[in-house]
Every structure is written in C-alpha cells, then in structure tokens.
Amino acid sequence: MKRGKQTDARVDRYLIKQQILKVTAWKGNARLAIFFSGWEPRALEWCNGTPEFEHAIVIKFDAEPGTPEYLNAHNLSDELAKRGVDVKVLNLEDLFNIDKNINLIDAKIREFEIPLLADIFIECTAMPRVYLQRLFYFIFKNTIAARITIGYAAGKHSVSEDINPVLTEGKWRIEPIAPGRASVSGDSKRVLIVLLGIETDRTLDLIREVEPREVRILVPHSAVQPDLDTESRRCANLIAADADLSNTKAFETNPQDLIEALRACLTWGAELGPHDRLSFCGLGPKPLSLIGVLLHLSGREIDVFSRIPGGYIKNPTEASGLYAVYEFIDLCHPLCRLLPPQAF
C-alpha cells in the first residue's frame, strides 16, 4: 500500500476506497462526523488536516474534569466549533452497555434532522473496536447513509521490553456483532479468521473458547510498529503449533491495507465446503476489524464477533503523522440510484 495512492475494490454492493497519507494532506468532507474522545492524544490528530463537516457528534463517557477523556472531548468540541461545525456532545454513562449506547448515538444522529444524509465520517482512532464495528453495521443495515468514511491516525510504536504486552484488563468476553445464520453440525467445520493484535495469551484463550476446527490468521506486518509485528508473529506461530488445530493458514498484511486483507479472507471463504461455517474476530488494527462486518453485510455466511475486555489500560501511543482513510459506498442505497458513486 503506497503512501498517497488510492486503492479501490468492490465486494458485491459495496465499493471500497482506501489511502494512507500525511495527515496534513487530508481534505475529507461529510455532512455528519462522529468522534469518540477517549484518552489518547491521537484522537486530535485529524485536526492537522483540513476536512469540512456540517454537523458533528462528540461522544464521551462520564469523566471527571481534568482527565484525558474530559479534556479530549472539550478540545474536540472547541476545534469543531472554530471550524463552523454544528456540534452536539453525547455523554454516555456505561462503556459496556453497548446496545443502549448504539441506540443513543442513533437518536443523536436523528436530532440533526438531516434530509438525504448521504455520508457519515467516523473518526475511529480513540473509538473502542466494538463500537466501530457495531456502528458501521447499524448505519449500513438500516440504510442511514450511503457512504461511511473511516479515519484513523496511525500510531508510532516502539519496541516493547515486555515479552507479552497487555492493553486490556480482566477476562475477555465475546460480543456478537452480526447475527449468525446457521450452526455447525455433522461433518461441517467451523473455520475462524483472526486478525491478530499484540495480546497473545488472551488471543489464544479466545480461540479456545470459540473451538474452531481450523484457523486462518491475518498477521499484521509493519516495520514502524515493531511491537505489533513481533507479537502477531509470535501468536501466529503458537496457533500453528497447537495440536488441536489442523490446516492452519496465515497471511501477512500491511496493518493499514484493508483491501489486501479482505482479498485474503475472500479466498479463504471460497475454499470452504457448502456446510462449513466461517467466523471472524478482529483483534488487531482497528479499521481492518471491519472486514468481517463487510462480508456479513454483503451476504456471506459468516459470524462476526468482537472481544470485550474487563477494562482498558490507558497507555497512549504517539501519532506517526500518517492518516489512513477508508470509504465504503453502498451502491444499492436509494441515494446511489439518484447520484453516481463519484458524487459521494
């Protein structure tokens, strides 16, 4: 994936465009933008670009004044207001009450009363992965917008001295993102696609809980993210050596190249028997975790789930200065019948 070059692909009704560029060169636009404040300074990295938005929602969870979450939400709102954006702040009480919170976000979107909402921008740098997946699914499933653009400020990681770095607390639980359509029975098998991250031990525990017969592994590989590179490869080797798993296959991918990873998943899906069951769990680079959701929306027989930790360890990552942008256009949306895709 060359910096600055746009790559396109199509999966059934969805057109995908992606590019990674210096954040100062980014000039996006959308009628509505959604931001999640979080505690990472990278949540404000997009401000170095020159996007144009009409309306925006800043989402924050209950935070005491002076905390990083509180300051990020305040700074986001101020920055958007300075740019002439109509801003609403949505305060959510419980991070882990996901169903209720998605409905509250939907209600906040409707408060703007935007006719013919063609596009929504989601800044996902500080957004928990499960919220990105659920929001993406909700918007397209309910034809709320014809285009979703995802923005992500790539991190600049350093070599970790910890052999097995940890970013979350407590036991992971599995959260379904898209409802399954069938169960595994008889001679059929469950094949699990895992997008690896850096928490190896917890990943192995999750795989054992799903109990797949075979595993397909997306292994992020990046020279600028050595901790991700090292841990994802270590985890892949441990999975391949597991005596309970047969026919394990791995694919190394650029952590920002969603289309490259998507094509690998399509190839694996085409190899399955008619009664086999495919599952997807994204644990690594956040935008790539949308692959399973996209496949489900396009009609594939696939179960999609995410992991919910007991809590998050607040360990901010420095911004690299690069910004990854992904556009997803639903070509069957009513607005696309009125306007050509290039109008979005």
C-alpha positions in Angstrom: 0.0 0.0 0.0 1.9 3.1 -1.3 1.5 6.3 0.6 -0.8 8.7 -1.1 -2.1 6.2 -3.7 -5.8 5.4 -3.6 -6.7 1.7 -4.0 -10.3 0.6 -4.9 -12.1 -2.7 -4.7 -15.7 -3.9 -4.8 -17.5 -6.6 -2.8 -21.0 -7.1 -4.1 -23.0 -3.9 -3.4 -20.1 -2.1 -1.6 -17.4 0.0 -3.3 -14.3 0.5 -1.1 -11.6 3.1 -1.5 -8.5 3.4 0.7 -5.4 5.5 1.0 -2.9 6.5 3.6 -1.3 9.9 3.5 0.3 12.6 5.7 -2.4 14.0 8.0 -1.6 17.5 6.8 -2.6 16.5 3.2 -6.0 15.1 4.3 -9.0 17.1 2.9 -12.1 15.0 3.7 -15.7 16.1 3.9 -19.0 14.8 5.2 -22.4 16.2 6.2 -22.1 14.4 9.6 -19.0 13.4 11.5 -18.8 11.2 14.6 -15.9 11.5 17.1 -15.0 9.5 20.2 -13.0 11.5 22.7 -11.1 8.7 24.5 -7.9 9.3 26.4 -5.3 9.1 23.6 -3.8 12.4 22.3 -4.1 10.8 18.8 -7.8 11.5 19.0 -7.0 15.1 17.9 -4.5 14.2 15.2 -7.1 14.7 12.4 -7.1 18.5 13.3 -3.8 18.8 11.4 -5.8 18.1 8.2 -8.4 20.3 6.5 -11.6 18.4 6.4 -15.0 20.0 6.1 -18.1 18.9 8.1 -21.5 20.4 8.5 -22.5 18.6 11.7 -20.7 16.6 14.3 -21.3 14.4 17.4 -18.6 14.2 20.0 -19.0 11.0 22.2 -17.6 10.8 25.6 -18.1 8.6 28.7 -18.5 10.0 32.1 -15.2 11.6 33.0 -14.0 13.8 35.8 -12.9 17.3 34.9 -9.1 17.4 34.2 -8.9 13.8 33.0 -7.7 13.0 29.4 -11.2 11.9 28.4 -12.7 15.1 29.6 -10.0 17.3 28.0 -10.2 15.5 24.7 -14.0 16.0 24.5 -13.6 19.7 25.4 -10.8 20.2 22.8 -12.7 18.3 20.1 -15.8 20.4 20.6 -13.8 23.6 20.6 -11.9 22.7 17.4 -15.1 21.7 15.5 -16.9 24.9 16.7 -14.0 27.0 15.5 -14.4 25.4 12.0 -18.1 26.4 12.0 -19.4 22.9 12.6 -22.7 22.4 14.3 -21.6 20.2 17.3 -23.6 18.1 19.8 -21.9 16.3 22.7 -23.2 12.9 23.7 -22.3 11.8 27.2 -22.7 8.0 27.8 -22.6 6.5 31.3 -21.6 2.9 30.8 -19.0 2.0 28.2 -20.0 -1.7 28.3 -23.8 -1.1 27.8 -23.3 -1.3 24.0 -26.8 -1.9 22.7 -28.2 1.0 24.7 -25.4 3.3 23.6 -25.7 2.5 19.9 -29.4 3.4 20.2 -28.5 6.7 21.9 -26.0 7.5 19.1 -28.7 6.8 16.6 -31.1 9.1 18.4 -28.4 11.9 18.5 -27.9 11.5 14.7 -31.7 12.0 14.2 -31.7 15.1 16.3 -29.9 16.9 13.4 -32.9 16.2 11.1 -30.7 16.0 8.1 -32.6 15.3 4.9 -30.9 12.9 2.4 -28.0 12.0 4.7 -25.5 10.9 2.0 -22.4 10.4 4.1 -21.1 9.9 7.6 -17.5 10.3 8.7 -16.3 8.2 11.7 -13.0 9.1 13.4 -12.1 5.8 15.0 -8.6 6.4 16.4 -9.9 6.5 20.0 -13.1 4.6 19.5 -13.3 1.1 21.1 -13.2 -1.5 18.3 -16.6 -3.0 19.2 -18.3 0.4 18.8 -16.7 0.9 15.4 -18.0 -2.5 14.3 -21.4 -2.1 15.7 -21.9 1.5 14.4 -20.7 0.5 10.9 -23.1 -2.4 10.9 -26.0 -0.3 12.3 -25.6 2.5 9.7 -25.5 0.3 6.7 -28.0 -2.3 7.9 -30.6 0.5 8.4 -29.6 2.5 5.3 -28.9 5.6 7.4 -26.3 6.8 4.9 -24.9 5.8 1.5 -21.3 6.3 2.4 -19.3 5.8 5.5 -15.7 7.2 5.7 -13.4 5.9 8.4 -10.4 8.0 9.5 -7.6 6.5 11.6 -4.4 8.2 12.9 -1.7 5.5 12.6 0.4 5.1 15.7 4.2 5.2 16.0 5.1 2.2 18.2 8.4 1.5 19.8 10.0 -1.9 20.6 8.4 -3.1 23.8 10.6 -4.6 26.5 7.6 -6.6 27.7 7.6 -10.1 26.1 3.8 -10.1 26.1 2.5 -6.5 26.2 -1.0 -6.0 27.7 -3.5 -3.3 26.7 -6.6 -4.6 28.5 -7.7 -5.8 31.9 -9.9 -8.7 33.1 -11.2 -11.6 31.2 -12.3 -11.1 27.6 -15.9 -11.9 26.7 -17.2 -12.4 23.2 -19.7 -9.9 21.8 -21.7 -10.8 18.6 -21.5 -8.0 16.0 -23.7 -9.5 13.3 -26.2 -12.3 14.0 -25.3 -15.8 12.8 -27.4 -17.6 10.1 -26.6 -21.2 10.8 -24.9 -23.6 13.2 -22.2 -26.2 12.7 -23.3 -29.8 12.6 -22.5 -33.2 11.2 -19.3 -33.3 9.1 -19.2 -29.5 8.7 -16.5 -27.5 10.4 -16.0 -24.1 11.9 -13.2 -22.0 10.5 -12.2 -18.9 12.4 -10.4 -16.0 10.8 -8.5 -14.0 13.4 -7.0 -10.6 12.8 -4.1 -10.6 15.3 -3.1 -7.9 17.7 -0.4 -7.8 20.4 -2.1 -9.6 23.3 -1.0 -13.2 22.6 -2.1 -15.0 25.7 -5.6 -13.6 25.6 -5.9 -14.3 21.9 -5.1 -18.0 22.5 -7.8 -18.1 25.2 -10.4 -16.6 22.9 -9.6 -19.1 20.1 -10.0 -22.0 22.6 -13.4 -20.6 23.7 -14.7 -20.4 20.1 -13.4 -24.0 19.5 -12.8 -23.8 15.7 -11.5 -26.9 13.8 -9.3 -24.7 11.6 -7.9 -21.2 12.0 -7.0 -18.6 9.4 -4.7 -15.8 10.6 -4.3 -12.3 9.4 -0.8 -11.3 10.6 -0.2 -7.5 10.6 3.4 -6.8 9.5 4.9 -3.3 9.7 8.4 -2.0 10.1 7.2 1.1 12.0 5.2 -1.0 14.5 7.7 -3.5 15.9 5.7 -4.5 18.9 2.7 -5.4 16.8 5.0 -7.1 14.3 6.8 -9.2 16.9 3.7 -10.2 18.9 1.5 -11.0 16.0 4.1 -13.3 14.5 4.7 -15.0 17.9 1.0 -15.6 18.3 0.7 -17.0 14.7 3.5 -19.5 15.5 1.8 -20.6 18.7 -1.5 -21.1 16.9 0.2 -23.1 14.1 1.8 -25.3 16.7 -1.5 -26.1 18.5 -2.2 -29.8 18.2 -5.9 -29.3 18.4 -6.0 -27.2 15.2 -5.4 -28.6 11.8 -4.8 -26.9 8.4 -3.9 -23.5 9.9 -3.1 -20.9 7.3 -1.6 -17.4 7.8 -1.4 -14.3 5.6 0.9 -11.3 6.4 -0.7 -8.0 5.7 0.1 -4.3 6.0 -1.8 -3.1 9.1 -3.4 -0.3 7.1 -4.2 -2.3 3.9 -7.8 -3.3 4.4 -8.3 -4.3 0.8 -5.3 -6.7 0.8 -6.5 -8.4 3.9 -10.1 -8.5 2.6 -8.9 -10.4 -0.5 -7.2 -13.0 1.6 -10.5 -13.5 3.6 -12.5 -13.9 0.3 -10.0 -16.5 -0.9 -10.3 -18.5 2.4 -14.1 -18.2 2.3 -14.2 -19.6 -1.3 -12.2 -22.7 -0.1 -14.9 -23.8 2.4 -17.4 -26.6 1.8 -21.1 -25.9 1.4 -21.9 -26.7 5.0 -18.8 -25.2 6.7 -19.2 -22.2 8.9 -16.9 -19.2 8.8 -16.4 -16.9 11.8 -14.4 -13.6 12.1 -12.8 -11.9 15.1 -10.8 -8.7 14.7 -8.3 -8.2 17.5 -5.6 -6.2 15.6 -5.6 -2.9 13.6 -9.0 -1.3 14.2 -10.1 -0.4 10.6 -9.3 -4.0 9.4 -11.7 -5.4 12.0 -14.5 -4.1 9.7 -13.7 -6.9 7.2 -16.0 -9.4 8.8 -18.8 -6.9 9.1 -18.5 -6.0 5.5 -18.6 -9.7 4.4 -21.7 -10.3 6.5 -23.5 -7.2 5.1 -22.6 -8.4 1.5 -24.5 -11.7 2.1 -21.7 -14.0 3.2 -22.5 -16.8 5.7 -20.2 -15.5 8.4 -20.5 -14.9 12.1 -18.8 -11.8 13.3 -17.8 -11.0 16.9 -15.6 -8.8 18.9 -13.9 -9.1 22.3 -15.0 -7.0 25.2 -12.3 -6.6 27.9 -13.0 -6.1 31.6 -11.3 -2.7 31.2 -8.6 -0.8 29.3 -5.1 0.1 30.3 -4.5 3.7 29.4 -1.2 3.6 27.6 -1.3 6.3 24.8 0.5 5.7 21.5 2.4 8.5 19.8 1.0 9.6 16.4 3.1 8.8 13.3 1.9 11.7 11.3 0.1 9.3 8.8 -3.6 9.2 8.4 -5.5 6.2 6.9 -8.8 6.9 5.2 -11.3 4.2 4.1 -14.5 5.0 2.1 -17.3 2.4 1.9 -20.2 3.2 -0.5 -23.4 1.2 -0.6 -24.2 1.2 -4.3 -27.7 -0.1 -3.6 -28.6 2.7 -1.3 -31.5 4.8 -2.6 -29.3 7.9 -3.0 -26.9 6.0 -5.2 -29.8 5.4 -7.6 -30.1 9.2 -7.9 -26.4 10.2 -7.9 -23.3 8.5 -9.4 -20.8 7.0 -6.9 -18.3 9.7 -7.7 -20.8 12.3 -6.3 -20.1 10.9 -2.8 
